[in-house]
Amino acid sequence: MIDLIGKSPKILVIGDLMIDNYLWGNANRISPEAPVPIVAINSESSALGGAGNVVSNLKSLGAKVDVISVIGECNISTDLVNLLKKINVSSQFILRQSGRVISKKTRVIASQQQMIRYDWEGTNDISIVQQDLIISIFNKIIEEYEIVLLSDYGKGILTKRLTKKIIDISNNLGKKVLVDPKGADFTKYKDAYLITPNKKEASEATKISINDDASLKKAIIALKNKLNLSISLITLSEQGVAAYDNQLLIYPTFAREVFDVTGAGDTVLACLGFALACKYEIVQAVKFSNLAAGVVVSKIGSSTATMAEIIEY
């Protein structure tokens, strides 16, 4: 992977932007009002989440990144744009829709343990007008990019109509589309280059209970055939990634110690996209993404992996 140092492919991310917010503190006593711990907060931090975490991971690797999404006119939307500015990512292709609520996930962490998470979010599909604007923007800029990454968190950006149109346009121009999917119906991702469901998502989409290598192979082949994928993948959390081309191969991750798997799927998508954009074959791309995932799951919270960390790992 050493020859990826200094590479800066141009990658386009489309999907659900959100904020991951963290309240950090200590829990040393139980509330007299209810049998719950009292967390004394001593600091707060925020990071880009969802498709934003994919963007952050790509920037950490050295990619040139743009993002297409739709946000609202609320304070959370303003905070999100400011977080993008902090990592030098333009918001020029981010549309605003009146009344739209974007997601902010707040986690309370005490002594390196997540105590509770509460979410502020909306999940309504973006309007047809916004979808058409995205298609128009996409048609104008797509040829500038090496690869397209779709980060679907089911918050209403990647509607079935929009997703299918993006994949069709990309395929006509010979651009690979990689998708981190959501929901039980994966048909909207048909003809993508690959998708990256986890084991639970793959089970729900195929109606196959994955509990051993045989059922894993059956599910991964079903996904490949039903969706006409070039490569079929299923992520296995700290166990690694399963891939199927002509045979089932399982690539174990290299996590020394797992603290938090939050955002690991975002890292896998970003690293697969980065490596493939740098003309790596899928086997090398999967190994690279596994190394990066091993770095981020050893951290707490939504995290990224730099090239230096991956090489050291």
C-alpha positions as CSV (number, residue, x, y, z in Angstrom):
1,M,0.0,0.0,0.0
2,I,3.0,2.3,0.2
3,D,2.5,3.5,-3.4
4,L,-0.8,5.1,-2.4
5,I,1.1,7.8,-0.5
6,G,0.7,11.1,-2.3
7,K,-2.2,9.9,-4.5
8,S,-5.1,12.3,-4.7
9,P,-7.9,10.9,-6.9
10,K,-11.0,13.0,-7.4
11,I,-14.0,11.4,-5.9
12,L,-17.7,12.4,-5.7
13,V,-19.8,11.4,-2.7
14,I,-23.6,11.6,-2.7
15,G,-25.8,10.8,0.3
16,D,-27.1,11.7,3.7
17,L,-25.0,14.2,5.5
18,M,-25.4,14.3,9.3
19,I,-23.6,15.3,12.5
20,D,-22.1,13.0,15.1
21,N,-22.1,14.9,18.4
22,Y,-20.4,13.6,21.5
23,L,-20.8,14.7,25.2
24,W,-17.8,13.4,27.2
25,G,-17.9,13.0,31.0
26,N,-17.8,10.8,34.0
27,A,-20.4,8.7,35.8
28,N,-19.8,8.2,39.5
29,R,-23.2,8.1,41.0
30,I,-26.8,7.1,40.4
31,S,-29.7,9.6,40.1
32,P,-32.0,9.8,43.1
33,E,-34.8,10.5,40.7
34,A,-34.5,7.2,38.7
35,P,-32.2,4.2,38.5
36,V,-29.9,5.8,35.9
37,P,-26.3,7.1,36.1
38,I,-25.6,10.8,36.4
39,V,-23.0,11.8,33.8
40,A,-21.0,14.9,34.6
41,I,-20.2,16.4,31.2
42,N,-16.8,18.0,30.9
43,S,-16.4,18.4,27.1
44,E,-18.3,18.3,23.8
45,S,-17.2,17.5,20.3
46,S,-18.8,17.2,16.8
47,A,-17.8,15.4,13.6
48,L,-19.3,14.8,10.2
49,G,-21.4,11.7,10.2
50,G,-23.1,9.6,7.5
51,A,-21.9,10.6,4.0
52,G,-19.9,13.3,5.8
53,N,-17.8,10.6,7.5
54,V,-17.1,9.1,4.1
55,V,-15.9,12.5,3.0
56,S,-13.8,12.9,6.1
57,N,-12.1,9.5,5.5
58,L,-11.4,10.4,1.9
59,K,-9.8,13.7,2.9
60,S,-7.7,11.9,5.5
61,L,-6.3,9.7,2.8
62,G,-5.5,12.7,0.6
63,A,-8.3,12.5,-2.0
64,K,-9.9,15.5,-3.7
65,V,-13.5,15.3,-2.6
66,D,-16.8,16.9,-3.5
67,V,-20.2,16.1,-2.1
68,I,-23.8,16.4,-3.3
69,S,-26.6,16.4,-0.8
70,V,-29.6,18.4,0.4
71,I,-29.8,20.0,3.8
72,G,-32.3,22.4,5.5
73,E,-32.2,25.9,6.8
74,C,-31.8,25.0,10.4
75,N,-28.9,25.5,12.8
76,I,-27.8,21.9,12.4
77,S,-27.4,22.5,8.7
78,T,-25.3,25.6,9.3
79,D,-23.1,23.7,11.8
80,L,-22.7,20.9,9.1
81,V,-21.5,23.4,6.5
82,N,-19.0,24.8,9.0
83,L,-17.7,21.3,9.7
84,L,-17.1,20.7,6.0
85,K,-15.2,24.0,5.8
86,K,-12.9,22.9,8.6
87,I,-11.7,20.0,6.4
88,N,-11.6,22.2,3.3
89,V,-14.5,20.6,1.5
90,S,-16.7,22.9,-0.6
91,S,-20.5,23.0,-0.1
92,Q,-21.1,24.3,-3.6
93,F,-23.1,21.2,-4.6
94,I,-25.2,21.1,-1.4
95,L,-28.8,22.2,-1.9
96,R,-31.1,23.6,0.7
97,Q,-34.7,22.6,1.1
98,S,-37.0,24.7,3.3
99,G,-38.3,22.8,6.3
100,R,-35.9,19.9,5.9
101,V,-34.4,18.5,9.1
102,I,-31.0,16.8,8.9
103,S,-29.8,14.2,11.4
104,K,-27.7,15.0,14.5
105,K,-26.9,12.0,16.6
106,T,-25.7,12.8,20.1
107,R,-23.9,10.2,22.2
108,V,-23.2,10.5,25.9
109,I,-19.8,8.9,26.7
110,A,-18.6,8.2,30.2
111,S,-15.4,6.3,31.0
112,Q,-15.1,5.3,27.3
113,Q,-18.6,3.7,27.5
114,Q,-21.6,5.0,25.5
115,M,-24.4,5.6,28.0
116,I,-27.1,6.7,25.6
117,R,-27.7,8.1,22.2
118,Y,-30.5,10.5,21.2
119,D,-31.2,11.6,17.6
120,W,-32.7,14.7,16.0
121,E,-33.6,13.8,12.4
122,G,-36.0,13.8,9.5
123,T,-36.4,10.9,7.0
124,N,-38.7,12.4,4.4
125,D,-37.6,12.0,0.8
126,I,-36.3,15.1,-0.9
127,S,-38.6,16.7,-3.4
128,I,-38.8,15.9,-7.1
129,V,-37.5,19.4,-7.7
130,Q,-34.4,18.7,-5.6
131,Q,-33.9,15.4,-7.2
132,D,-33.9,17.0,-10.7
133,L,-31.5,19.6,-9.6
134,I,-29.1,16.9,-8.3
135,I,-29.4,15.1,-11.6
136,S,-28.7,18.3,-13.5
137,I,-25.6,19.0,-11.4
138,F,-24.4,15.4,-11.6
139,N,-24.7,15.4,-15.4
140,K,-22.5,18.6,-15.6
141,I,-19.7,17.5,-13.3
142,I,-19.5,13.6,-13.4
143,E,-16.8,13.4,-16.0
144,E,-14.4,15.2,-13.6
145,Y,-14.4,12.4,-11.1
146,E,-12.7,9.0,-11.0
147,I,-15.4,7.2,-9.1
148,V,-18.8,7.8,-7.4
149,L,-19.7,6.8,-3.8
150,L,-23.3,6.6,-2.6
151,S,-23.7,6.7,1.2
152,D,-27.3,5.8,1.9
153,Y,-28.5,6.2,5.5
154,G,-32.2,6.1,4.6
155,K,-32.7,9.8,5.4
156,G,-34.3,10.7,2.1
157,I,-31.5,11.8,-0.2
158,L,-31.0,8.7,-2.3
159,T,-34.5,8.0,-3.4
160,K,-35.1,5.1,-5.7
161,R,-35.6,7.3,-8.7
162,L,-32.5,9.4,-8.0
163,T,-30.3,6.4,-7.2
164,K,-31.2,4.6,-10.4
165,K,-30.6,7.7,-12.5
166,I,-27.1,8.3,-11.0
167,I,-26.1,4.6,-11.6
168,D,-27.4,4.7,-15.2
169,I,-25.5,7.9,-16.0
170,S,-22.3,6.7,-14.4
171,N,-22.4,3.4,-16.2
172,N,-22.9,5.1,-19.5
173,L,-19.7,7.1,-18.9
174,G,-17.8,4.1,-17.6
175,K,-17.7,5.4,-14.0
176,K,-17.8,2.9,-11.1
177,V,-20.5,3.4,-8.5
178,L,-19.9,2.0,-5.0
179,V,-22.8,2.0,-2.6
180,D,-23.2,1.7,1.2
181,P,-26.8,0.5,1.2
182,K,-29.8,0.9,3.5
183,G,-33.1,-0.8,4.0
184,A,-34.4,-4.3,2.9
185,D,-35.0,-3.4,-0.7
186,F,-31.7,-3.2,-2.6
187,T,-33.3,-3.1,-6.1
188,K,-32.6,0.6,-6.4
189,Y,-28.8,-0.3,-6.4
190,K,-29.1,-2.6,-9.4
191,D,-26.2,-2.3,-11.8
192,A,-23.8,-0.6,-9.3
193,Y,-20.2,-1.8,-9.4
194,L,-20.5,-3.1,-5.8
195,I,-22.4,-2.5,-2.6
196,T,-21.2,-2.9,1.0
197,P,-24.0,-4.3,3.2
198,N,-23.2,-5.7,6.6
199,K,-24.3,-9.2,7.5
200,K,-27.6,-8.1,9.0
201,E,-28.5,-5.9,6.0
202,A,-27.5,-8.7,3.6
203,S,-29.7,-11.2,5.5
204,E,-32.7,-8.8,5.4
205,A,-32.3,-8.1,1.7
206,T,-31.9,-11.7,0.6
207,K,-34.1,-13.3,3.2
208,I,-31.2,-15.7,3.9
209,S,-30.1,-16.2,7.5
210,I,-26.3,-15.9,7.5
211,N,-24.9,-18.1,10.2
212,D,-22.0,-20.0,8.5
213,D,-19.8,-19.9,5.4
214,A,-22.4,-21.8,3.3
215,S,-25.2,-19.4,4.0
216,L,-22.8,-16.5,3.6
217,K,-21.9,-17.7,0.1
218,K,-25.5,-18.3,-0.8
219,A,-26.4,-14.7,0.2
220,I,-23.5,-13.0,-1.5
221,I,-24.2,-14.9,-4.7
222,A,-27.8,-13.9,-4.5
223,L,-26.9,-10.3,-4.2
224,K,-24.5,-10.4,-7.1
225,N,-27.0,-12.1,-9.4
226,K,-30.2,-10.2,-8.4
227,L,-28.5,-6.8,-8.6
228,N,-26.1,-7.5,-11.5
229,L,-23.1,-6.3,-9.5
230,S,-19.6,-6.6,-10.8
231,I,-18.4,-7.6,-7.4
232,S,-20.4,-8.8,-4.4
233,L,-19.3,-7.8,-0.9
234,I,-20.6,-8.3,2.6
235,T,-18.9,-6.6,5.5
236,L,-18.5,-8.7,8.6
237,S,-17.7,-6.0,11.2
238,E,-14.5,-6.9,13.2
239,Q,-14.3,-10.2,11.3
240,G,-13.5,-8.5,8.0
241,V,-15.0,-8.5,4.6
242,A,-16.4,-11.3,2.4
243,A,-16.1,-10.9,-1.4
244,Y,-17.4,-13.0,-4.3
245,D,-16.3,-12.8,-7.9
246,N,-16.0,-16.4,-9.0
247,Q,-15.4,-17.8,-5.6
248,L,-16.0,-16.8,-1.9
249,L,-13.1,-15.2,-0.2
250,I,-13.0,-13.8,3.3
251,Y,-10.5,-11.2,4.2
252,P,-10.0,-10.9,8.0
253,T,-9.6,-7.4,9.5
254,F,-6.5,-6.5,11.4
255,A,-8.0,-4.9,14.5
256,R,-5.8,-5.2,17.5
257,E,-8.5,-4.2,19.9
258,V,-12.1,-3.2,19.1
259,F,-13.4,-0.2,21.0
260,D,-16.1,1.2,18.7
261,V,-17.4,0.1,15.3
262,T,-19.2,3.4,14.7
263,G,-18.5,4.6,11.2
264,A,-16.4,1.5,10.2
265,G,-18.7,1.0,7.2
266,D,-18.0,4.6,6.1
267,T,-14.3,3.9,6.3
268,V,-14.6,0.7,4.2
269,L,-16.6,2.5,1.5
270,A,-14.1,5.4,1.4
271,C,-11.1,3.2,1.2
272,L,-12.5,0.9,-1.4
273,G,-13.3,4.0,-3.5
274,F,-9.9,5.5,-2.9
275,A,-8.0,2.3,-3.9
276,L,-10.2,1.6,-6.9
277,A,-9.9,5.2,-8.1
278,C,-6.1,4.7,-7.9
279,K,-6.5,1.7,-10.3
280,Y,-6.0,-1.0,-7.6
281,E,-7.7,-4.4,-8.2
282,I,-10.5,-5.3,-5.9
283,V,-8.5,-7.8,-3.8
284,Q,-5.9,-5.1,-3.0
285,A,-8.7,-2.6,-2.4
286,V,-10.4,-4.9,0.1
287,K,-7.2,-5.5,2.0
288,F,-6.5,-1.8,2.1
289,S,-10.0,-1.1,3.5
290,N,-9.6,-3.8,6.1
291,L,-6.4,-2.2,7.3
292,A,-8.1,1.2,7.6
293,A,-11.1,-0.4,9.4
294,G,-8.7,-1.9,11.9
295,V,-7.4,1.5,12.7
296,V,-10.8,3.2,13.2
297,V,-12.5,0.5,15.3
298,S,-9.6,0.9,17.8
299,K,-10.7,4.5,18.4
300,I,-13.9,5.8,20.1
301,G,-16.5,7.6,18.1
302,S,-16.7,8.4,14.4
303,S,-13.1,8.3,13.3
304,T,-10.9,8.4,10.2
305,A,-7.6,6.7,9.3
306,T,-4.7,8.5,7.8
307,M,-2.4,6.9,5.3
308,A,0.4,7.1,7.8
309,E,-1.7,5.2,10.4
310,I,-2.6,2.5,7.9
311,I,1.0,2.0,6.8
312,E,2.1,1.9,10.5
313,Y,-0.7,-0.6,11.1
